[in-house]
Amino acid sequence: MAFLESFFRKSKKGAIEEVIFKNNITVLLIPNRSYHDEVLNIVKASSKRFKKILYVSVNMPAEKVAGAIKEKGIDAEKFLFVDAVNDQTKEDISYHNFIFINSPKNFERFNAQLSHILEKEKFDCLIFDSLSTMLIYNDESTVTKFAHDITKKLAVAHANSILPCLSEDANSVLIKDIAMFVDKVVSIGEEEPPAKKGIAAKKEIAPKLENELNSIKNAYASGLISEQAYLKAKERLESKLKKLRKNI
């Protein structure tokens, strides 16, 4: 069983990547507000270590992922992008290293197509983005069984495998269950000042939630996250804000 290891990005720069690359299969828990940036940090570090990286995206169109990677100065030619958001090839895509499969909404076809790719393709590293998004399309028991199956396939492939998830899902049955089958569970946090109590603390939390809500709205408008991911995050944040404002 993997034990949770927590890191603060500001105080232990580079330590996260070292832990991830020492283990074969790692679940990476990332806060929603910094998810996109942290995944790109891991992508950049992976590109320096591995010759071929399989990037499976169920979170946003792989075309957007590839564009963000190129903007960071990362060699996109090292990546084979598996797009499970757009389920058919677009003729105007300028990259040759794309495979389009069904989205997790059609779970049986998605699972069969991804399994075929994992068996057929040779790769040194896999980044699956993300199990949290799978929960939008399917019930938790289906995603948990899928996670079991994929960890078995990854173990056979002997490739370094990174499974980013939202830290907000840390207490879900999925994460608790999959922790028994992976080598390490790593949580990326941000150092916080000493907590305040009572109404003063609640008044400080509300603007942070509002900023996070605006961030995901902007990310959705820019095409960085899917509509399903946006709606789920929006519902969660608006519910928190409603409860908070009731008690102030």
HUWODA-V290465 format. One record per backbone hydrogen bond with DSSP energy under -1.0 kcal/mol. CO is the residue of the C=O (numbers start at 1). NH is the residue of the N-H. Records with the same first field share a line. If there is no record, write none. Layout:
CO->NH ; NH
This chain:
3->185
5->187
7->189
8->12
12->15
14->18
15->19
16->20
17->21
24->161
25->183 ; 184
26->163
27->186
28->165
29->188
30->167
31->34
34->38
35->39
36->40
37->41
38->42
39->43
40->44
41->45
42->46
43->47
46->49 ; 50
52->124 ; 125
53->80
54->127
55->82
56->129
57->84
59->226
61->64 ; 65
62->66
63->67
64->68
65->69
66->70
67->71
68->72
69->74
70->73
75->78
76->79
78->53
80->55
81->99
82->57
83->101
90->93
96->98
97->81
99->83
103->106
106->110
107->111
108->112
109->113
110->114
111->115
112->116
113->117
114->118
115->119
116->120
117->121
124->160
125->54
126->162
127->56
129->58 ; 59
130->134
131->135
133->136
134->138
139->143
140->144
141->145
142->146
143->147
144->148
145->149
146->150
147->151
148->152
149->153
150->154
151->155
152->156
153->157
160->126
161->26
162->128
163->28
165->30
166->169
167->170
169->172
172->176
173->177
174->178
175->179
177->180
178->181
179->2
184->27
185->5
186->29
187->7
189->9
198->202
199->203
200->204
201->205
202->206
205->209
206->210
207->211
208->212
209->213
210->214
211->215
212->216
213->217
214->218
215->219
216->220
217->221
218->222
219->224
220->223
226->230
227->231
228->232
229->233
230->234
231->235
232->236
233->237
234->238
235->239
236->240
237->241
238->242
239->243
240->244
241->245
242->246
